[in-house]
């Protein structure tokens, strides 16, 4: 039976009487309509009045719920899953893919992986993509104690790309249409130069300052926060999974949210570590990504509400997306904007139309920018450079995966970004998921001691959006590829 989400509208309900009317409609639906037409999975209705966001998950049939779907104060829609980019699940390595170590035969490809001292490396992810774009299929194997793995060469189509992706420490590498056995020696990631990477230096940050971003409150809605010595200042608010809050459930099992948090606000504690772009910002992390690697709109909307109304965040980073529009997420984003919070979202990694929620008019949609020469030959970072000259503006390029279109607002560094992952490690990720926190952190740095922070409501959120425009540098590319340009604190 299909699963649905129901909530009450908040955006535009500025008067207490409007909020109460919508809440009454929500509770009436739960108490009088749903019991006879649906199977309730979970309801969040901890308060009966006030500014809270209430949601419920239930199993039902759309035809029997038509009246609720038409109610002006209610939002009813099928569950819509929002996905993060591929990131390893730290405890097992099993992520969004089939782990199928297959015996050697004529239809398998053997891969052997060694470190820089030529020692076999176990527990390294090897991912094969069969076909292209969103229709591609994927399988994954993990190297054994001898550093070896075997993967099927044919899954309805030959291997288009094969990636060898260490969880941390080394560069992820890629091979196009491999036909013969592969022996790979991993290359270690470089150290930071005074805690800075190219994404700092080419964005107007030429020296490390620990107070950058001070006074700005940032929410991160993602896969959670992992243990790392550079992230001790980040507030872990736990998890929101299936509308249930767990204050102790925020541990990041995938690495993605930890990478995002570090890109914004990592505070290095030793030489060679990479820092965030706004290390003094107050960052609040909420985990909404479950074991499946995705999050649905009810949890995202609840997390937005909590960050806006309880933590009073100025900015929210959403490095997740879907091709389907959710009216519930749209309502939460509109409410955030009206309350004075600007939501910044990744445009997507499908090299097609901007995904949701980034495509919402009230969101800042961010595409991924790369730098020529960054990443060794054969690395995934180097592989992100597009063939088309229309996406290149030396030394910059729009990553070949970056989703784009008329809804794109800006681009930021998103290729080969080295940031924190659980276990006190660093890893190089690429994606619009990495570009969004770059823009979030840089905007926070620009907002440091800015008078617009003292404003409230739409005046503040619109003022922050206008300030962002001042720090966007035109690359000379089509607006659908770059939005208004790349963010740089040195806008000259």
matplotlib code that plots the C-alpha trace (Angstrom):
import matplotlib.pyplot as plt

x = [0.0, 1.4, 2.8, 1.8, 2.7, 0.2, 0.9, -0.6, 0.5, 2.6, 4.0, 1.8, 0.0, 1.4, -1.6, -2.1, -5.7, -4.5, -2.0, -4.6, -7.1, -4.5, -3.6, -7.2, -7.6, -4.6, -5.8, -9.3, -7.8, -5.9, -8.8, -11.7, -10.7, -7.5, -8.7, -11.3, -9.3, -5.6, -3.1, -1.2, 2.6, 3.6, 2.2, 4.2, 1.6, 3.4, 1.6, -2.0, -1.3, 1.4, 4.0, 5.0, 5.1, 3.1, 3.3, 2.1, 3.1, 0.4, -0.4, -3.4, -5.0, -5.0, -8.5, -10.0, -8.1, -9.0, -10.9, -7.9, -5.6, -7.9, -8.1, -6.6, -4.8, -3.4, -0.6, -1.0, 1.4, 3.1, 6.4, 9.2, 12.8, 15.6, 19.1, 22.6, 25.6, 27.4, 29.3, 30.5, 28.8, 31.6, 30.8, 30.1, 31.0, 27.6, 26.0, 23.3, 24.6, 24.9, 28.0, 28.7, 32.2, 32.0, 34.3, 36.8, 35.6, 35.5, 32.8, 34.6, 37.3, 40.0, 41.3, 44.2, 44.8, 48.1, 49.1, 52.1, 54.4, 53.0, 51.2, 47.9, 44.9, 41.8, 38.4, 38.6, 35.3, 35.3, 32.2, 31.2, 28.8, 27.0, 25.5, 25.2, 23.3, 20.3, 19.5, 22.9, 23.1, 25.8, 27.4, 30.1, 32.7, 35.2, 38.8, 39.8, 42.8, 45.1, 43.8, 41.9, 38.3, 36.4, 33.4, 31.1, 32.0, 28.4, 25.2, 23.0, 25.7, 29.5, 31.2, 31.2, 33.3, 35.0, 36.0, 38.3, 37.2, 39.1, 37.0, 39.7, 43.4, 43.9, 42.6, 39.6, 40.6, 38.6, 39.0, 36.9, 35.5, 38.1, 38.6, 41.8, 42.8, 43.7, 46.6, 46.4, 48.8, 46.9, 48.1, 47.8, 45.9, 48.0, 48.3, 46.7, 48.8, 48.2, 44.8, 43.8, 42.9, 42.3, 38.7, 39.8, 42.5, 40.4, 37.5, 39.1, 40.6, 44.3, 45.0, 43.5, 41.4, 39.6, 37.0, 35.7, 31.9, 31.5, 27.9, 26.3, 24.1, 24.0, 21.9, 23.0, 20.4, 22.2, 23.5, 24.7, 28.0, 30.8, 33.6, 36.4, 38.8, 38.3, 34.5, 34.3, 32.5, 29.6, 26.3, 24.9, 21.1, 20.6, 18.3, 14.9, 14.0, 10.4, 9.2, 10.8, 13.5, 16.4, 18.8, 21.5, 20.9, 23.0, 26.1, 27.1, 27.4, 28.0, 30.5, 28.5, 27.2, 30.6, 32.2, 29.7, 30.0, 33.8, 33.7, 31.8, 33.3, 36.2, 38.8, 42.1, 44.1, 47.3, 49.5, 48.3, 44.6, 42.1, 39.8, 36.3, 35.4, 33.6, 35.2, 33.7, 30.1, 27.7, 26.7, 23.8, 23.7, 20.5, 20.6, 17.6, 19.2, 18.2, 19.9, 18.6, 20.8, 17.8, 15.4, 11.8, 10.1, 8.4, 11.8, 13.3, 10.4, 10.6, 14.4, 14.0, 11.3, 13.5, 16.6, 14.6, 12.3, 14.3, 17.9, 17.2, 19.6, 20.4, 21.4, 20.5, 22.5, 20.7, 23.1, 20.4, 17.9, 15.2, 13.6, 10.1, 8.8, 7.5, 4.9, 5.7, 9.4, 8.4, 6.1, 8.9, 11.4, 8.9, 8.3, 12.1, 12.5, 9.6, 11.2, 14.6, 16.5, 18.1, 18.1, 21.1, 20.8, 22.8, 21.6, 22.1, 24.6, 22.6, 23.9, 20.3, 17.6, 18.2, 16.7, 14.4, 14.6, 17.2, 14.8, 12.4, 12.4, 13.0, 16.2, 19.7, 20.6, 24.4, 26.2, 29.7, 32.9, 36.3, 39.8, 42.1, 45.0, 43.5, 43.7, 46.3, 45.8, 43.3, 41.7, 37.9, 38.6, 40.5, 37.8, 35.2, 36.5, 33.9, 34.7, 32.5, 34.3, 31.0, 31.5, 35.0, 36.4, 40.1, 41.1, 37.6, 35.1, 31.5, 31.8, 30.5, 28.0, 26.6, 22.9, 22.0, 19.2, 17.4, 16.8, 20.6, 21.7, 25.5, 28.4, 31.0, 34.0, 32.7, 35.4, 38.0, 37.1, 39.1, 37.2, 36.5, 35.0, 34.3, 37.2, 39.4, 40.1, 40.0, 38.5, 38.2, 34.6, 33.1, 29.5, 27.1, 26.8, 30.3, 29.6, 26.6, 28.5, 31.3, 28.8, 27.1, 30.4, 31.6, 28.3, 28.6, 32.1, 30.7, 28.0, 30.4, 29.5, 27.2, 24.3, 21.8, 22.0, 20.2, 17.2, 14.3, 11.9, 12.0, 14.1, 17.0, 16.7, 16.3, 19.1, 21.4, 20.4, 21.2, 24.5, 25.3, 24.8, 27.5, 30.0, 29.3, 31.8, 30.7, 32.7, 31.4, 29.5, 25.9, 23.7, 22.0, 25.5, 26.9, 23.9, 25.2, 28.7, 31.1, 31.3, 34.4, 34.9, 37.3, 34.5, 36.9]
y = [0.0, 3.4, 5.6, 9.2, 12.3, 14.8, 18.1, 21.6, 24.7, 27.2, 29.5, 32.6, 31.8, 34.7, 35.2, 32.9, 32.3, 31.1, 28.7, 27.4, 26.8, 24.8, 22.8, 22.0, 20.8, 18.5, 17.0, 16.6, 14.6, 12.4, 11.8, 11.6, 10.9, 8.8, 6.1, 4.9, 5.3, 4.6, 2.9, 5.3, 4.7, 7.6, 11.0, 14.0, 16.0, 16.8, 20.1, 21.1, 24.7, 27.3, 27.5, 23.9, 21.8, 18.6, 15.7, 12.2, 9.2, 6.7, 3.9, 4.5, 4.9, 8.3, 8.0, 7.7, 10.8, 13.2, 15.5, 15.9, 16.6, 19.5, 21.1, 24.6, 24.3, 20.8, 19.2, 15.6, 13.9, 10.5, 10.0, 11.4, 10.2, 12.7, 11.3, 12.4, 11.7, 8.4, 8.3, 5.2, 3.7, 3.6, 0.4, -2.0, -0.2, -1.2, 1.8, 2.2, -0.7, -4.4, -5.8, -8.8, -10.3, -12.8, -15.7, -15.3, -16.3, -15.0, -12.4, -10.8, -8.2, -8.5, -5.4, -5.3, -2.3, -1.3, 1.7, 3.9, 1.3, -1.3, -3.1, -4.7, -2.6, -4.4, -2.8, -0.5, 0.2, -0.7, 0.6, -0.2, 1.9, 0.1, 2.6, 6.3, 9.0, 8.4, 5.1, 3.6, 0.5, 0.1, -2.6, -2.5, -4.9, -4.4, -5.5, -8.5, -9.0, -9.4, -6.1, -8.0, -7.7, -9.2, -7.5, -8.5, -7.1, -7.4, -6.3, -5.9, -3.4, -3.3, -1.3, 2.3, 3.5, 1.8, 3.8, 2.7, 4.8, 4.6, 5.8, 8.4, 9.2, 8.5, 9.9, 8.1, 6.9, 6.1, 3.8, 4.2, 1.1, -1.2, -4.5, -6.0, -6.7, -3.6, -3.1, 0.2, 2.0, 4.5, 8.1, 9.9, 13.1, 16.3, 18.2, 21.6, 24.7, 26.6, 24.8, 26.1, 24.4, 25.7, 26.2, 28.8, 30.5, 30.9, 32.2, 35.2, 33.5, 33.8, 33.2, 31.2, 33.1, 31.2, 34.0, 33.9, 33.5, 34.4, 35.3, 33.4, 30.3, 27.6, 24.4, 21.3, 18.7, 15.6, 12.2, 13.4, 14.2, 11.8, 11.9, 14.2, 16.3, 19.3, 19.3, 19.6, 23.0, 21.7, 21.1, 17.6, 17.8, 14.1, 12.5, 12.9, 9.6, 8.8, 11.8, 10.6, 12.7, 10.9, 13.3, 10.6, 9.4, 11.9, 9.7, 9.8, 6.3, 7.5, 10.3, 12.7, 15.0, 15.0, 16.1, 18.9, 20.1, 20.2, 22.1, 24.8, 24.9, 22.5, 23.9, 22.1, 21.0, 20.0, 21.0, 19.8, 19.6, 21.4, 23.9, 25.2, 28.4, 29.7, 28.0, 30.4, 29.9, 28.1, 25.0, 22.7, 19.2, 17.2, 13.7, 12.9, 10.2, 6.7, 3.4, 3.4, 6.4, 8.7, 11.0, 11.8, 15.2, 14.9, 14.6, 17.4, 19.7, 19.0, 19.6, 22.9, 24.0, 23.1, 24.9, 28.0, 28.3, 26.7, 27.3, 30.6, 29.7, 32.4, 29.8, 26.2, 23.8, 21.1, 18.8, 16.4, 16.3, 14.6, 15.0, 15.3, 18.5, 18.2, 20.8, 20.1, 20.9, 24.0, 25.1, 24.7, 26.6, 29.4, 29.6, 29.7, 32.5, 34.5, 33.9, 35.3, 32.1, 31.5, 27.9, 26.9, 23.6, 21.4, 21.6, 17.8, 15.5, 14.2, 16.7, 17.6, 19.9, 21.4, 19.0, 19.8, 21.5, 23.6, 24.3, 26.1, 29.8, 30.5, 28.3, 29.2, 26.5, 25.8, 24.0, 22.5, 24.2, 22.6, 23.9, 22.9, 20.8, 19.8, 16.1, 13.7, 12.1, 9.3, 10.6, 11.2, 14.9, 15.2, 13.1, 15.7, 18.1, 18.3, 17.7, 20.6, 24.0, 25.7, 24.5, 25.8, 29.2, 28.7, 27.9, 27.0, 24.4, 23.4, 19.8, 17.3, 16.0, 19.3, 19.8, 23.1, 25.2, 28.5, 27.8, 27.7, 30.7, 30.2, 27.8, 27.1, 24.7, 21.2, 19.0, 17.1, 18.9, 17.5, 17.6, 15.7, 12.2, 10.1, 8.5, 11.7, 11.2, 13.4, 12.4, 14.0, 14.2, 15.7, 16.8, 19.7, 18.4, 19.8, 23.0, 24.0, 24.1, 26.0, 28.7, 28.4, 28.9, 31.7, 33.6, 33.1, 34.6, 37.6, 38.0, 38.2, 41.4, 42.5, 44.6, 42.6, 39.9, 42.2, 42.4, 39.9, 38.2, 38.6, 41.7, 39.6, 36.6, 38.9, 41.1, 38.0, 36.9, 40.4, 40.3, 37.0, 38.5, 41.0, 38.2, 36.3, 36.7, 36.2, 33.4, 34.4, 31.2, 30.7, 31.6, 28.2, 26.7, 29.2, 31.1, 34.5, 33.2, 31.7, 32.9, 34.8, 37.0, 38.9, 39.9, 42.2]
z = [0.0, -0.9, 1.9, 2.3, 4.3, 5.7, 7.3, 7.8, 5.9, 7.8, 5.1, 4.9, 8.2, 10.1, 12.4, 15.4, 14.3, 10.8, 12.5, 14.8, 12.0, 10.0, 13.1, 13.8, 10.3, 10.7, 14.0, 12.5, 9.6, 12.0, 14.4, 12.0, 8.4, 8.5, 11.0, 8.5, 5.3, 6.2, 8.4, 10.6, 10.7, 12.8, 13.9, 15.3, 17.2, 20.5, 20.9, 20.2, 19.3, 18.6, 15.9, 15.7, 12.5, 12.7, 10.3, 10.0, 7.9, 6.9, 4.4, 2.2, -1.2, -3.0, -4.2, -0.7, 0.4, -2.3, 0.1, 2.3, -0.7, -1.7, 1.8, 1.6, 5.0, 4.5, 2.5, 1.5, -0.9, -1.5, 0.3, -1.8, -1.1, -1.3, -1.9, -1.0, -3.2, -2.9, 0.4, 2.2, 5.2, 7.7, 9.5, 6.6, 3.3, 1.9, 0.3, -2.3, -4.2, -4.5, -2.9, -5.0, -4.8, -7.6, -8.4, -11.3, -14.7, -18.3, -17.4, -14.4, -14.1, -11.4, -9.6, -7.2, -5.0, -3.2, -1.2, -1.8, -0.2, -2.5, 0.4, -0.5, 0.7, 1.9, 2.4, -0.6, -2.5, -6.2, -8.0, -11.6, -13.6, -16.4, -18.9, -18.6, -16.7, -14.4, -16.1, -15.3, -13.0, -10.4, -8.4, -5.8, -4.4, -1.6, -1.8, 0.3, 2.6, -0.5, -2.0, -4.7, -5.9, -8.8, -10.4, -13.2, -16.6, -18.0, -16.3, -19.4, -20.6, -20.4, -17.7, -18.6, -15.7, -12.8, -9.7, -7.0, -4.0, -0.7, 2.2, 3.1, 2.9, -0.9, -4.1, -5.6, -9.1, -12.2, -15.3, -18.5, -20.2, -18.6, -20.4, -18.8, -15.2, -13.2, -10.7, -9.0, -6.6, -4.6, -4.3, -0.9, -0.6, -0.2, 3.0, 3.4, 3.1, 6.3, 6.6, 3.1, -0.1, -3.6, -2.7, -0.1, -2.0, -5.2, -3.2, -1.6, 1.5, 1.5, 5.1, 8.0, 10.5, 13.2, 13.8, 10.2, 10.2, 13.9, 14.8, 12.0, 12.8, 10.2, 10.0, 8.2, 7.3, 6.1, 7.2, 10.6, 12.3, 12.8, 15.4, 14.4, 16.4, 14.0, 14.5, 18.3, 18.0, 15.9, 17.7, 17.1, 17.4, 16.8, 14.2, 12.7, 11.1, 10.2, 12.2, 15.4, 17.1, 18.7, 20.5, 20.5, 16.9, 15.0, 14.4, 10.7, 9.3, 5.7, 5.9, 3.8, 6.5, 8.3, 5.1, 4.6, 8.2, 7.9, 4.7, 6.5, 10.0, 10.5, 13.0, 12.4, 15.4, 13.6, 10.7, 7.3, 8.1, 6.0, 7.7, 6.9, 5.2, 8.3, 11.3, 13.9, 12.7, 15.0, 13.1, 14.0, 12.5, 12.1, 10.7, 8.4, 6.2, 7.2, 6.6, 3.0, 2.2, 1.6, 3.5, 3.0, 3.0, 6.4, 8.2, 6.0, 6.8, 10.5, 10.5, 8.7, 11.1, 14.1, 12.8, 11.9, 14.9, 17.7, 16.7, 14.9, 12.1, 9.5, 6.8, 6.2, 4.0, 2.1, 0.2, -0.9, -3.7, -5.8, -9.2, -7.6, -6.1, -2.6, -1.5, 2.1, 1.6, -0.4, 2.4, 5.0, 2.8, 2.3, 6.0, 6.6, 4.1, 5.8, 9.2, 8.0, 7.1, 3.7, 2.4, 0.2, -1.7, -4.1, -7.7, -8.3, -9.9, -12.9, -15.4, -16.2, -14.7, -11.3, -8.7, -5.8, -3.3, -5.1, -7.9, -5.6, -6.2, -2.5, -2.4, -3.6, -6.1, -6.3, -9.1, -8.9, -10.1, -10.7, -11.2, -14.0, -12.8, -9.5, -8.8, -10.3, -13.7, -13.5, -10.4, -10.2, -9.5, -12.8, -14.6, -13.7, -16.3, -19.2, -22.8, -24.0, -24.3, -23.4, -19.8, -19.5, -18.5, -17.9, -15.2, -14.2, -15.4, -14.6, -13.5, -16.0, -13.5, -12.3, -12.8, -14.4, -16.0, -15.6, -11.8, -11.1, -8.9, -8.5, -8.6, -6.0, -5.6, -5.8, -7.3, -5.3, -2.0, 0.9, 4.2, 7.3, 7.5, 10.6, 12.5, 12.4, 8.7, 5.5, 2.2, -1.3, -2.5, -5.6, -6.1, -5.9, -2.3, -1.8, -3.7, -1.5, 1.8, 0.1, -0.8, 2.7, 4.5, 2.2, 2.6, 6.4, 6.2, 4.3, 6.9, 9.8, 11.7, 8.9, 10.0, 8.0, 10.7, 13.1, 10.7, 10.9, 8.7, 4.9, 5.3, 6.7, 4.3, 1.2, 2.4, 2.7, -0.8, -2.1, -0.3, -1.9, -5.4, -4.6, -4.2, -7.4, -10.2, -13.8, -15.5, -18.9, -19.4, -20.1, -17.2, -17.2, -16.4, -13.9, -12.6, -11.7, -11.4, -8.8, -5.2, -4.1, -1.1, -3.4, -5.9, -7.8]

ax = plt.figure().add_subplot(projection="3d")
ax.plot(x, y, z, "-o")
ax.set_aspect("equal")
plt.show()
